[in-house]
């Protein structure tokens, strides 16, 4: 399977704001959290960066491989998985996570690719996830860092730059991983407090296992930290939203209560009419069952005992 021949469309227009960092970039203290997140939602990552490839894979046949690829200054590669291909064979997927985009990464990725393919057989897909900096969105990149056409045979990889992507757009996606990664994306036109609340609300509304939901929430909490002023705004927004939710619930509850009351009155009235006038014609029964006014039902019920006929009650 040659995944480079699949027609892919970038999730974002390339934004040429390259955020360079001189010297070695220290990984954030929650780097392990990011790796756990990607490992738990690995199929989602491929659906985000290479959807055509993902459609041809069998994620039930996925295994994370022992990471014995030593890199000076680092102990191991971030993630390496072997995934079955639906029509036979397998694909190796290597993912590197960078706190900030750096010029040296293409060379490092090329070295990793050489070591991986020396040790493991099969075709390799290399993915670079830049948490900050780099080009926005999903890009196919040649090993020297330049954009490339699919037909070129030089080393290539997929770069996914989170900064500069639209958080709102990714919150609309079906993949839960996108809702967590949105925490590192551009919040405009939302404020940062609105941004965080939107991420957490999207996760809370999903049908997820407790451990997966907690992992997504932990990621948002770790990577979308608010200032004291933003935290106050977040609290106000959260309280207001909960009030609105309660108001909607109460309105719905009251409507259901009223409907239940009407239905009960209709059944009692039908029983009274049956006892007073004998078996009711189907047309009369339908009229009673279609009456929605509590006042009308009450007025008819009050006249049943004194009325001489159904006509006197307004039934014709």
N, C-alpha and C positions, 0 to 999 in steps of 0.2 A: 504493500500500500504506500503510494507516494503522497503524503499529506500536503506537500507543497503545491501539488497540482489542483487541490480543491479550491474553488472560488470562495475566498473569504472577504468579508467586508469589515473594515475597522469600526469598532464601537464608538469611536470619537474621531473628529477631525484632528490631525496632528497639530499640536500647538507648540511652536518652536520656542518654548521657554525652558532651556536646559539648565537645571539647578545643579551646578557642579560643587563638589566638596573636595578640597585638597587634603591629601593624606588619607589615612585609613578611616573609614566611617564606623564609629562604634555602633554595634547593634543595640537596639532599644532593650530595656530590661524585660519587656514583654515579648521578646523574640520567640520564646518557646510557645507562647500563646498563639502567635501567628502560624507557626508550624503545625500546632495541634489543630487549628482551625482548617488549614488547607488539607491536612491529612483526613480530617473528618468529612470534608466537603470536596474531595478531590474531583469527582465527576462534575460538580458545578464549575470548578475552575476551568476544566476543558470545554464545557459548554459555553463559557464566557469568552474564552480566547480563541478557540478553534472548534466552533459548533459543527462544521461539516465532518471533521475528524471524529468528534465525540459520537456522532450518529452511527459511526461504523465500528465502534468499540463495544465490547462486552464487559461492563464494569463488575459483573459477577465473577469474572476471572481476573481480578486485580490483586496484585501483591506488592507490598513495599519491600524493596531489596535492602540487604545489609549495606550500609554506607561506609565503605572502606576506602573512599577516595580522599586521601590526605592532601590538604592544601596548606602551604606555609602560612602560619598565622591563624589558621582555622583548623578544626579537627576533622570536619566532614562536610560533604555536600548537604544542602538543605533537605531535599526530598528526591527520591528516585523510586519509580514504580514501573512494574511491567503489567500491561493490560492486554487482555486477549482481543483479537480482531474477529469480528463476527464470521468472516469467511475463511478463517484459519490464520495461524501465525500470531504474532504479538508485537506490541509497540512499547518501547521504553520511553518514559517521560521523566525528564529531569527538570526540577524547579529550583531556582535560586531566588531568595528573598533579600532585597537590599533596602536598608532604611532610607538611603538616598542615592540617586543615580550617580554613577561614576564612570569616567572615561576608561578605566581599566577592566570593566566587566566583560566586554566582548572577548578580550584575550583569555580571561579566566574561564569563560563559558566554553571557548574552543578547547582549552586544555582539559576541562572536565569531560567534554564530549569524547575526546580522544581516549581518556582513561576508561570511561564507561564502555565504549565500544571495544576496547581491548579486552575488558573483563567479561562483558555480557554480549551475546549475539543479538542481532535484531536491529530494526530501524529505530532511530532516536529522534525525539522531539524535545528541544530545549526551550524552556520558558524562563524569562526574567521578570520578576514582579518587583517594580519600583514603588515603594510606599510613598516616597516623596521625590519630586523632581522628574526629569526626563520628559519625553513626549507623552501627551495625554492619550489614553486609550490603548487599543491593541494595534501593534505594528509588526510587520515582518521585517526583520533586520538582517543585513549581511554581517559576517563576523567582524568586519572593520567598523561597524557601527553605522554604515550608510543604509538608506532604504534600497531595497533590491527587487528585481522582477523574479517571479517564481522559476523561470527557466534557467537562471544562473546556478552553477553547480558549487559555488563556494559555500563555506559553512554559514548556516543561517539559523536564526532563532526567533522566537516570538517575544516581544517586549510588551508588558502591560503596565503602563504608568497610571497610577490611581489619581494623583494630584492633577487637577485640571478637568477631570471627568465630571459630569453632572450627577450629583448625588440623587437628585429627584428622578433622573432617568433610570438609574440603577435600582432605585427602590420600587420601580414599576416592573422590574424583571421577575420571572418566576423562581429563579435560583436563590435559595436562602443565603448562600455565600455572598451574593451581590449586596444584600441588605446590610451585612456587616462591613464589607469593604467600602460601602458608601460613606462610612464614618470618616474615611480619609480623603473624600472627594470634595469638590467645590460645592459649597452650600447655597450659593446665590440662586434664587432670590430669598431663600430662607435665612433667618439669623442662625447663629450656631446653636442656640437653645432650641429653636424650632427644628433644626437639622437633627440634633440628638434625639429629640422626642419622636420625630418621624421614623428614625431608624428603629428605636425601641418599640414603638407602636406596631410597626410592620412585622417585627419578630414576634411580638406578643399575640398578634392576630393569626399567626400561622399554626398549622397542625404539625407540631414538631415534638419529638421526644424531649423529656425534661433535660437530659444531658446535652443534646444538641442545641436546644434553645438557650440553655445557660451559657454554652460556649460562645454563641453569637452575641449574647448580651455582654459577657465579659470582655469580648473584643471591642465592642462599641464603647464600653466604660473606660477601657484602657487607652484607646487611641483617640477618643473625642473628649478630651478633658476640658471643662469649662472654667472660666474665671469666676470669682465670687459674684460679680454682677450678672454674668451669664447664668450661673446656677440659680440666682434669685428669679430671673426671667423664666427659667425652666420650671421652677416650682409653680409660678403663677400660671403658666400655660397648662401645666399638668392638672392643677386644681380646676381651672376653667373647663378643660376638656372633660374631666370627670363629672363636673356639674351638668354639662350639656348631655353627656351620656345618660346620667340619671334622669334628666328631664325627658329625654326620648323614651327611656324605659317606663317612666311613670305614665306618659301619654299613652303608650302602647298598652300598659297594664290596665289603665282606666277604660280604654276602649274595649279590651277583652272582658272586663268586668261588666260593662254595660251590655255587651252582646250576650253574655251569659244570663244576665237579668231578663233581657227581652225574650230569649229562648225559653226560659223558665215560665214567664208569663204567658207565652203563646201555648205552651203545653197545658197549663192549668186552665186556660180559657177553652181550649178544645175539649178537655174533659168535662167542664161545666156545660158546654153546649151539647155534648153527647148525652149527658144525663138529663138535660132539660127538654131537648127536642128530638132525641133519638139519633140513630146513625146519620151523620152529616153528609150532604152531597159533596162530591170531590171538589167542586168549584168553591164551596164555602170553606172547606179545609185549606185549599190553596191560598184563598184570600187572607185567612188568619195567619198562615205560615209566612206570607209575604209582607205582613204588616211590621214596619220598623219603628213606629212611633209608640213609645211607652205610654204617652198620654192617651192615645186612641185605644190601646189594649186595656188600660185601666178603666176608661169610660165604658167600654163594652162589657167588661167583667162586672161593673157595678149595676148594669141593667138586666143581666141574664135572668135573675130570679123574678123580675116583674114584667118582663117582655112577654107578649102573647105570641110572637112569631119571630122568625129570623129576619123578616122584612123590617120589623120595628127596630132591630139592632143595626140596620143599615146594610144588611146582606140581601141582595136581590138575585 
